[in-house]
Structure formats: C-alpha cells, structure tokens
C-alpha cells in the first residue's frame, strides 16, 4: 500500500535555457508593453496622436521582427529547453503580424 502516490524520478539532463531564447522572450514582452502604451496614448489623443507615435510603432515592429528571427534561430540549437524560444516566437510573431495588418489597414 502506497501512502504517497507515485514517486517522481529525478532526471539529470544537459539541457540549458538558451540566452537567445531568453532575449527573444524579453524582446517580446517589451514590445508588447510598448505597443499597449502606444495604443492607449493614441486612444487618449482620439486618433490625433503626434507623428512620433508612428515612428516608435515602426521601430517596435522592426524590433519585434528581430526578436522573431532570433527565436527561430535559437530553436535550431541542440540540447536546449524550448520554452523561452517558443514564448519569444509566439509573442514576436503575433506582434509583427499585428503591425503588418495595422499597416495595411492604415494604407487602405
């Protein structure tokens, strides 16, 4: 009779958290915060925000694209945990696609 259920086995691995994956996830979080701040600021200005909002938004899109690319490159490494690169790829990919969609809607 077992009182404590299944015991967990301890597994030792050589996997590490890749630095590029951590940077990609960090870039994604920072770009998300900047995007939210820009949206709130443009909403408070009722659509008449200064031009530098657009410049910062474009820079944010490029940085997000950079984070997406380094996240993809990071997944090609061996013996790594894929959690942080996956978070970075997801956040940066969604932000980049959102900015591209916003750019096309603005042109129309």
C-alpha positions as CSV (number, residue, x, y, z in Angstrom):
1,X,0.0,0.0,0.0
2,X,1.4,3.4,-1.0
3,X,0.6,6.3,1.1
4,X,2.3,9.0,-1.0
5,X,1.3,8.0,-4.6
6,X,3.8,7.8,-7.3
7,X,7.3,9.0,-6.6
8,X,8.9,11.3,-9.1
9,X,12.1,10.2,-10.7
10,X,14.8,12.7,-10.8
11,X,16.3,13.1,-14.3
12,X,19.5,14.8,-14.9
13,X,20.0,16.4,-18.4
14,X,22.5,18.5,-20.1
15,X,19.8,20.9,-21.5
16,X,20.1,24.6,-20.8
17,X,18.0,27.7,-21.2
18,X,19.4,29.4,-24.3
19,X,20.4,33.0,-24.0
20,X,19.0,33.9,-27.4
21,X,15.6,32.4,-26.3
22,X,15.6,34.5,-23.2
23,X,16.4,37.6,-25.2
24,X,13.7,36.8,-27.7
25,X,11.1,36.4,-25.0
26,X,12.3,39.6,-23.3
27,X,12.0,41.5,-26.6
28,X,8.5,40.1,-27.0
29,X,7.4,41.3,-23.5
30,X,9.0,44.8,-24.0
31,X,7.4,45.2,-27.5
32,X,4.0,44.2,-26.1
33,X,4.3,46.8,-23.4
34,X,5.4,49.5,-25.8
35,X,2.5,48.5,-28.2
36,X,0.0,48.8,-25.4
37,X,1.4,52.2,-24.3
38,X,1.2,53.4,-27.9
39,X,-2.4,52.2,-28.3
40,X,-3.5,53.8,-25.0
41,X,-1.8,57.1,-25.9
42,X,-3.3,57.2,-29.4
43,X,-6.7,56.4,-27.8
44,X,-6.4,59.3,-25.4
45,X,-5.4,61.6,-28.2
46,X,-8.6,60.4,-30.0
47,X,-6.8,59.5,-33.2
48,X,-4.8,62.7,-33.4
49,X,-1.5,61.4,-31.9
50,X,1.8,63.1,-32.9
51,X,3.8,61.6,-35.8
52,X,6.5,60.2,-33.4
53,X,3.9,57.6,-32.3
54,X,4.1,56.1,-35.8
55,X,7.9,56.2,-35.8
56,X,8.0,54.4,-32.4
57,X,5.4,51.9,-33.7
58,X,7.5,51.2,-36.8
59,X,10.6,50.8,-34.7
60,X,8.6,48.5,-32.4
61,X,7.6,46.4,-35.4
62,X,11.2,46.0,-36.6
63,X,12.5,45.1,-33.1
64,X,9.7,42.5,-32.8
65,X,10.7,41.1,-36.2
66,X,14.3,40.9,-34.9
67,X,13.1,39.0,-31.8
68,X,11.1,36.6,-34.0
69,X,14.2,35.9,-36.1
70,X,16.5,35.2,-33.2
71,X,13.8,33.0,-31.6
72,X,13.7,30.9,-34.8
73,X,17.5,30.7,-35.0
74,X,17.6,29.7,-31.4
75,X,15.3,26.7,-32.0
76,X,18.0,25.2,-34.3
77,X,20.4,24.6,-31.4
78,X,20.6,21.2,-29.8
79,X,20.1,20.2,-26.1
80,X,18.0,23.3,-25.1
81,X,14.8,23.8,-23.4
82,X,12.3,25.2,-26.0
83,X,10.1,27.1,-23.5
84,X,11.7,30.6,-23.8
85,X,12.3,30.5,-27.6
86,X,8.7,29.4,-28.1
87,X,7.4,32.2,-25.9
88,X,9.5,34.7,-27.9
89,X,8.5,33.4,-31.3
90,X,4.8,33.5,-30.3
91,X,4.8,37.0,-28.8
92,X,7.0,38.5,-31.5
93,X,5.2,36.7,-34.4
94,X,1.8,37.9,-33.2
95,X,3.1,41.4,-32.7
96,X,4.8,41.5,-36.1
97,X,1.7,40.2,-37.9
98,X,-0.5,42.7,-36.0
99,X,1.7,45.6,-37.0
100,X,1.7,44.5,-40.7
101,X,-2.0,44.1,-40.6
102,X,-2.3,47.6,-39.0
103,X,0.0,49.0,-41.7
104,X,-2.2,47.6,-44.5
105,X,-5.4,48.7,-42.9
106,X,-3.9,52.2,-42.5
107,X,-2.9,52.4,-46.1
108,X,-6.5,51.4,-47.3
